[in-house]
Amino acid sequence: MPITDPKTVPLAAALDRSESLTGLMRRLRDSRARLDTVAGLLPEALQPAVRPGPLDDAGWVLLVADSSAAAKLRQLMPALQAALLTAGWPEVPVRIKVLPRD
């Protein structure tokens, strides 16, 4: 039988109690939902190279695997932004960041 500390708070409860953590979780979900909104516009070969990144007051970041994926994503940006607006997302600047190779 596991021993639990009465001062220990489950992670979900801690997240619910913390306004800043709740805001962070909301931004993470919104970033993922934004990518889900535009994923259908991405060529199939590009989809695995794009991940949702940070979303904040300054904008939304799309993380990409390499510079060629970033170049293709930049070409698609007008269509992606139009799809986001059509889906009801507030207009924010979208930036693309190439992830460093391991």
C-alpha positions as CSV (number, residue, x, y, z in Angstrom):
1,M,0.0,0.0,0.0
2,P,1.6,3.3,-1.0
3,I,2.2,5.9,1.6
4,T,0.9,9.3,0.8
5,D,1.8,12.6,2.4
6,P,-1.4,14.5,3.4
7,K,0.3,17.7,2.1
8,T,0.7,16.2,-1.4
9,V,-1.7,17.6,-4.0
10,P,-2.6,15.6,-7.1
11,L,-1.2,17.3,-10.3
12,A,-4.7,17.9,-11.8
13,A,-5.8,19.6,-8.6
14,A,-2.7,21.8,-8.4
15,L,-3.2,22.9,-12.0
16,D,-6.8,23.8,-11.3
17,R,-5.8,25.9,-8.3
18,S,-3.1,27.8,-10.0
19,E,-4.2,30.6,-12.3
20,S,-0.9,30.9,-14.0
21,L,-0.7,27.1,-14.7
22,T,-4.3,27.1,-15.8
23,G,-3.5,29.8,-18.3
24,L,-0.4,27.9,-19.5
25,M,-2.5,24.8,-20.1
26,R,-5.1,26.8,-22.0
27,R,-2.4,28.3,-24.2
28,L,-1.0,24.8,-24.9
29,R,-4.4,23.4,-25.8
30,D,-5.1,26.4,-28.0
31,S,-1.8,26.0,-29.8
32,R,-2.5,22.4,-30.5
33,A,-6.1,23.2,-31.6
34,R,-4.8,25.9,-34.0
35,L,-2.5,23.4,-35.6
36,D,-5.4,20.9,-35.9
37,T,-7.3,23.7,-37.7
38,V,-4.7,24.1,-40.4
39,A,-3.3,20.6,-40.6
40,G,-5.5,19.7,-43.5
41,L,-3.9,22.5,-45.6
42,L,-0.4,21.1,-45.1
43,P,1.0,18.7,-47.7
44,E,1.1,15.1,-46.3
45,A,4.9,15.1,-46.4
46,L,5.1,18.3,-44.4
47,Q,2.7,17.3,-41.6
48,P,5.2,15.3,-39.5
49,A,7.7,18.1,-39.7
50,V,5.4,20.7,-38.1
51,R,4.6,20.9,-34.4
52,P,2.6,23.5,-32.4
53,G,4.8,25.9,-30.4
54,P,4.3,28.6,-27.9
55,L,1.2,30.8,-28.1
56,D,1.2,34.1,-26.2
57,D,0.3,37.8,-26.6
58,A,3.1,38.2,-29.1
59,G,1.8,35.5,-31.4
60,W,1.9,31.8,-32.2
61,V,5.0,29.8,-33.1
62,L,5.1,26.8,-35.4
63,L,8.1,24.6,-34.8
64,V,9.5,22.9,-37.9
65,A,12.2,20.2,-38.4
66,D,14.3,21.9,-41.0
67,S,14.7,25.0,-43.2
68,S,13.1,23.4,-46.2
69,A,9.9,22.7,-44.2
70,A,10.1,26.3,-42.9
71,A,10.3,27.6,-46.5
72,K,7.3,25.6,-47.6
73,L,5.3,26.7,-44.5
74,R,6.1,30.3,-45.3
75,Q,4.6,29.8,-48.8
76,L,1.4,28.4,-47.2
77,M,1.1,31.1,-44.5
78,P,-1.6,33.2,-46.3
79,A,-3.8,30.2,-46.6
80,L,-3.1,29.1,-43.0
81,Q,-3.9,32.5,-41.6
82,A,-7.1,32.6,-43.6
83,A,-8.2,29.2,-42.3
84,L,-7.5,30.3,-38.7
85,L,-9.6,33.4,-39.1
86,T,-12.4,31.5,-40.8
87,A,-12.4,29.0,-37.9
88,G,-12.8,32.0,-35.5
89,W,-9.3,32.2,-34.0
90,P,-8.2,35.7,-33.1
91,E,-5.6,37.1,-35.6
92,V,-2.1,37.0,-34.1
93,P,1.3,37.0,-35.8
94,V,2.5,33.5,-36.8
95,R,6.2,32.9,-36.6
96,I,8.1,29.8,-37.8
97,K,11.1,28.5,-35.8
98,V,13.4,25.8,-37.1
99,L,14.3,23.3,-34.3
100,P,17.9,22.6,-33.8
101,R,19.1,19.2,-34.8
102,D,20.1,16.8,-32.0
